Amino acid sequence: MKINVHLATQQLELLDDTGNLLRRYAASTAANGAGEVCGSCCTPRGKHIIRAKIGAGQPENTVFVRRRPTGEVYTPELGARFPGRDWILTRILWLSGCEIGFNRLGKNDTMRRYIYIHGTPDSMQIGAPGSHGCIRMRNADLVELFDLVPAGTAVEIIA
């Protein structure tokens, strides 16, 4: 299997080993656009893999901080108490770049930038740029994707 993330259309596609489309999901990538440099808050382009899958078995809307469940479950009331918080919910697919000097190692390292595919509150817009660099998905879509792909799955982020 392979995942393609299209920045231009804000879509994530799951393909089988022969390139046939299995699923298509709306996504939200960086408000700052494409870029690989640490601190840019941009979504890194190029070839990646899913280095780690985090959150299996957690309920939808589980809140994660530093890749650990906090014990909180997101609600609109919790969101109202912390209006500026960048919510990482439900599951995490942690990405690692595969292209040395472009999205791996040095100041351009996707994994060291903590770039994930993760869930977001239902109230957040999906289908338009808005993240701080990660790829956001609706929680139900993310659970489905998480269950379909193993660690090591190729992910290509295309401008």
N, C-alpha and C positions, 0 to 999 in steps of 0.2 A: 504494500500500500504506500501511497504518497499523498501528502497534503500540499496544495498550492494556495497561497494567500495572494489575492490580487488587490493591490493598493488602489488602483484606479476605480475599481467597482465595489470595493469594501466587501468582498466575498471570499469565503474559504471553501475550497473544494476538496473532497476526499475521493481519490482515484484508486482503482485496483491496480494490480501489478502490470496489467497490459494498457493502462492509461484510460480505461473506461470510467466515466463519472459514476460514483456511488451515491454521493450526497453533496448538496450545496447549501451553505449556511450564510446568512448575513453576519458581518463582523464589523468591528470598529478598530481602526489602527490609529496611529499617532496624529494628534492635532497639528504637530509640527512637521508632518510629512515624513519622507524617507531619509534615513541617514544612519550611519554606523558608529559615530563617535560617542564615547561615554559622556554623559551629562547633557546630551543634545535633546533628550526626550523625543527622539525620532524612532520610527520603526526600521530595524535593520533589514536590508535587502539580501538576496542571495540564498545559497544553499545552507540548510540547517538540518539538525536532527532533534527529535525529542529525546533529551538527555535523561529526564526523570518525569515520572507521573506521580502527582501528589494529591491526596485527598480521597482515594478510593473508599467507598462506604460511608463517607460523610453525607449528612443531609444537604439538600439543595439550600443555598444561601448561607452555608457555613462561611464564616469570616476567617480569612488567613492574614497573618502578619508574619513576615520573614519565613514564609512557606510553612507555617505552623498554624493549626486551628486555634483560635483565641478562646473558644468556648461560646462565642457569640453566634447568633443566627440573625442575618440581616433582616430588618423590618423597616418600613418607611419611618417609623418613630426613631429607630436607631440612626437612620440616615439624617433625620432632622437634627439630632443631637450633635452630629459631627459633619457639618455641611461640606467641608473642604476635603474630606478623606477620600483617598483613591481606593475604592473598594475592590478587593480581590476575593472573589466568592467561589464556592462550590467545588471546583477542581482546578489544578494547575498542571499544565504541560510546559515544562521548563525547556527552553530552546538553547541549543549550542550551535554556534557557527561552524562551518566546515571549510571555509576559505581563509587560509592563513594570510594575515595582513589586511583582509577586507572585513570579515566579521568574526574572526577568531584570533585571539592573542592581542597583546598590546592594548592601546586605548580604544580599540574597535571590537572588543570581545563581547559577543551577544550574551553569553552565559554570565560573565562577570557584571554585565549591565542588568541582570535579573529580568530578562525579557521572557514573558510567558504568553501562552494562550490561556485565558482564564475567564471565569464568569463575572458578571456585573449586575448591579441592581436592575430589576425590570423597568424601572423608571428612566434609566440611562438610554440615550439614543444609540441604536445599532444601525449600521448601514451608512454611517458618515464618520469621518475622522473625529476623534475626541479623546483618545487615550494619551498616556504619558510615554508611549513607546510600545507597550504590549498590544496584543491582539485580544480584544474583548469579544465575548460571545454571550448570547442568551444562555441562561443556566441549563435549561432543558436540552438545548442543542449541544452544549459542552458535555453534559453527562453522556449523551449518545455517542459523541465523538470519542470521548475518553474511553468508553467501553469497547470501541471498535479498533483502536490503534494500540500497538505495543510500543514500549520504549524502543528507541532506535529508528522509528519511522522517519523517513525523509520529509522535510518541510522546505518548500521553496517560496520565498517572499518576492513577489514580482511587482515592479513599479508600474 
